[in-house]
Amino acid sequence: MGTQHERRSDGACPPGLTVSPLTGRRGVRAAGEVGLSTHATWQRALEQAVREGADGEGEDVYHLELSAVTFVDVAGADVLVSAAQRLPDGRRLVLDRPPPTLRRVLEMFWPDLSTIEVSMS
């Protein structure tokens, strides 16, 4: 699906984000950080989740395996919530082992959002 790295002015590459399809269930696995330099990759992955949820076929769940994501900034959380709010009725995103910061931000700013489920198993 994609990797995004942009070289900084000091020549170093900031942390990236890779996104790849899951095998055996509908969804994607993400690894890295969701921040300013990786928002486009994150947004494309979430747009895919909304599109696949709109087809009306298959599971009601789209999995985001996030155990290898080390950080999601507030703007990345907002993109996630925006995508979840556009899902068709009865559909939801399951965040598999998201980073603690993302869980805290979701609990703080969007505590009653029923289209996002957090799974720690």
C-alpha positions in Angstrom: 0.0 0.0 0.0 2.7 2.4 0.8 5.6 3.8 2.6 6.3 7.4 3.1 9.7 9.0 3.9 10.7 12.5 3.2 14.3 13.7 3.8 14.6 16.5 6.3 16.7 19.6 5.7 19.5 18.0 7.8 19.6 15.0 5.4 18.1 12.6 7.9 14.9 10.6 7.2 12.1 11.1 9.7 10.3 8.0 10.9 8.2 6.5 8.2 4.9 4.6 8.0 4.3 1.4 6.1 0.9 -0.1 5.4 0.2 -3.5 4.0 -2.9 -5.7 3.6 -3.7 -8.3 6.3 -4.0 -11.9 5.3 -7.1 -13.8 6.4 -9.3 -10.8 7.2 -10.2 -7.5 5.8 -7.9 -4.7 6.9 -4.3 -3.5 7.0 -1.2 -3.6 9.2 0.6 -0.4 9.8 4.1 0.0 11.2 6.0 3.2 12.2 4.7 6.6 13.2 1.7 8.7 12.1 2.9 12.3 12.1 3.3 15.2 9.8 5.5 13.4 7.3 3.3 10.3 7.1 -0.3 11.8 7.1 -0.8 11.1 3.4 0.0 7.4 3.8 -2.3 7.2 6.9 -5.1 9.0 5.1 -4.9 6.7 2.1 -5.1 3.6 4.3 -8.2 5.0 6.1 -9.9 6.0 2.8 -9.5 2.4 1.7 -11.2 1.3 4.9 -14.1 3.6 4.2 -14.3 2.5 0.5 -14.2 -1.2 1.4 -16.9 -0.7 4.1 -19.1 1.0 1.5 -19.3 -2.1 -0.7 -22.1 -3.7 1.4 -20.5 -7.1 1.2 -18.5 -9.2 3.6 -17.7 -8.4 7.2 -18.9 -5.5 9.2 -15.4 -5.0 10.6 -12.3 -3.5 9.1 -9.1 -4.3 11.1 -6.3 -1.9 11.6 -3.4 -3.9 13.1 -1.4 -1.2 14.9 0.9 -3.2 17.2 4.0 -1.9 15.3 2.8 1.7 15.3 4.8 3.7 17.9 3.0 7.0 17.7 -0.1 8.7 16.3 -0.4 12.5 16.6 -3.7 14.2 17.3 -4.2 15.1 13.6 -3.7 11.4 12.7 -6.3 10.5 15.4 -8.7 13.1 13.9 -8.3 11.5 10.4 -9.1 8.1 11.9 -12.2 9.4 13.6 -13.3 11.2 10.5 -13.0 8.0 8.5 -14.9 6.0 11.2 -17.7 8.6 11.1 -18.1 8.1 7.4 -18.5 4.3 7.6 -21.9 2.9 6.5 -24.3 2.0 9.3 -23.4 -1.2 11.1 -19.7 -1.0 10.1 -16.8 -0.4 12.4 -13.0 -0.2 12.6 -11.3 -2.5 15.0 -7.9 -1.1 16.2 -5.8 -4.1 17.1 -3.2 -3.2 19.8 -2.9 0.5 19.1 -0.3 2.6 20.8 -1.3 3.9 24.3 -1.2 7.5 23.2 -3.8 6.8 20.5 -6.1 5.0 23.0 -5.8 8.0 25.4 -6.6 10.5 22.7 -9.6 8.6 21.6 -10.9 8.2 25.2 -10.3 11.9 25.9 -11.8 13.5 22.8 -14.2 10.8 21.3 -15.3 8.6 24.3 -18.6 7.6 22.8 -17.6 6.8 19.2 -19.3 3.5 18.5 -17.6 3.0 15.1 -14.2 2.4 16.6 -13.4 -0.6 18.8 -10.1 -1.1 20.5 -8.8 -4.6 20.9 -5.8 -5.4 23.0 -5.7 -9.1 22.2 
